[in-house]
Amino acid sequence: MLKVTKSAIKKIAEYFQDNELKPIRILLHEGGCAPSSLALDLDEIKDTDTVFDIDVFQFIVDEDLLEKTVPIKIDYTRSGFQFDSELELEDTCSVCMSGDCG
């Protein structure tokens, strides 16, 4: 259901060398003129989450989002974290679609 590549784990481990270890939430980032995308954030575990223990890290995903996205693959490249999933993301910004965005 969730795969995190070695390069992504390595980058996450680098971050936590200087920061307190916390659960890592996979979430849907919406808003602004950019299309929706999956993202990572630090958060607490909620009753509606599914928890994945990978290496020493806990990845958490809201069950509703998980149903729409599985499988999820997280990789890290020079351009940052990359997500691959079954989630169909749409650009829903009406301002951008009208051409009024910048």
N, C-alpha and C positions, 0 to 999 in steps of 0.2 A: 504494500500500500504506500509506503514512503521509503524512498531511497535517497541517501545523502552521499554524494561522492567523497572520495578521500580528499580532493582539493578543497571542497566546501568544509569538511570537518577540520582540516588544517587551518583554514582562515578563521573559523569560529573559535578554535582553540587559541589562536593568536589573540583574538579579542579578549577572551576570558583570562589571559595571563595577567592582565592589569585590572580586571573587573570581577565583581562578585558573580558566581555561577547562578544563573536563573533559568527557568524554563523559556524556551524559544517558541514563540507563537508564529504559525504560518497563517496569514490572514489575507483577505482581499482588500487591497488599497484602492479606494474609489475617490474621485473628486478632482476638481480642477479641469483643465483642458486636456490632460493626458488620459489615454485609455486606462481602464481598470487593469490591475495587475496583482499577482501574488507578491507578498512581501514578508519580511521577517521582523519581529519585534520581541522585546522581552516582556513577559507577563506572568501572571499567576494562573495556576490551573483552576478551571471552573468545572462545575458539575456537568456541563454540556460538552466537555472536551474529550477527545481521544488522545491518549498520551503514547508517544513512541520513544522508547529508550534506545538511543543509538550512541555507542561509545559511552562517554560519561555525561552526555547531554540528553535533556528531555525536550522533545519537540511536541508541541500541542497544536491541535487543530479542532475547531468547533465542528461537532458532528454533522451539522447541516452543510457546512462548506465542504467537509470531507466527502460526503455523498456525491457532490457535484464535481469533485476534482480528481478522485483516485483513478489511476495511481499518480503520485506526485514524485518528481525527481528534482533534487536541488543540486546544482553544480556551481563551481566558482571558476571564472576565467578572468583574464585581465580586465574585462569590461564589467566585472562585478558578479553578483549572484544571478544565476539563470534558473528559471523554473520551467518545468515541462509537466503538463497535466492535461486532463480531459476537459477542463473548464473552458467553455467558449466565452471569451471576453469580447465585449462590444464597446465601441466608442460611443457613449451616450451623451456627450456634451453638446447640447443644442446650440450653444453660443458658437462653438467651433464649427459645427456643421453649417452655420449660417455665414461663416467667413469672417466673423467679428473678433476672432481671437488673434490679437497682435497684428 
